[in-house]
């Protein structure tokens, strides 16, 4: 299920917010570990991650702009 979660996250948010595969893998692992994600609720769960991923990526970009200490690959 972790791979399905990752692929769904990547398809939904990678190009939209520029979130790295590494971050999406971490989210996928965390979600899969709950044991609560299944085919029936996958799309809803993925959409529920948007606010957190958008905020995370926005904060990362702000740090990069401010002092350049964080670099994306």
N, C-alpha and C positions, 0 to 999 in steps of 0.2 A: 504494500500500500504506500510505503514511503516514496517509491519511484513515481507512482501515479500522482501523489500530492505534489512532488517536486515538479513534474512535467506541467501540471495544471498551474502552479504558481509561476513557473517560468513563462508559460504561454500568456498568462494574464498580466504579469507585472514586469517582466524583464525589459521589454522595449518601452513600456508605458512610463516607468520611473527610473529605468537604468539600474535596477537592483542586480547585484552580482549573483552568479550561480552559488557562490560560497554562502551568502546570506540566505538564499532560497533553500539551499540544502539544509541549513540549520533550522529554518522554520519547518521544513518538511519532516525532519527528524523529530522535532519537538511535537508536532501535531500527530505523527504516526505513533509516537510513544504513548499517547493518551489512550489508544485503543478505541477511541470513540468515532473515528472517521471511517465511513464506508461509502460504497458507490451511491447510495441514496442521498447522502448529505454532503458529498465532496464539493459540489459547485457552491453550495451555500457557505461552507467553511472557507473555501478559497476567497470568496467575495468578502467574507468577514475579516480577512487579513489586510485589506486594502489600506485602512486608516493607519495601522501600525507600520506597514512597509513604506507608505508615503512619508510618514513622520520620520522614520529611521533614515531614509534616503535623503530627505530634506535637511536633516541635522548633519549628516555626513557632508553634504555639499556645502553647507554653511561653514563647517570647520575648514574645508578645503579653501574656500574663498577667504576666510579670515586670516589663516596663518600658513596654509599650505602644508601642514604636518601630516595630513592623512591623504594618501594617494590611492586612487583606484587603479587596478591592473588593467 
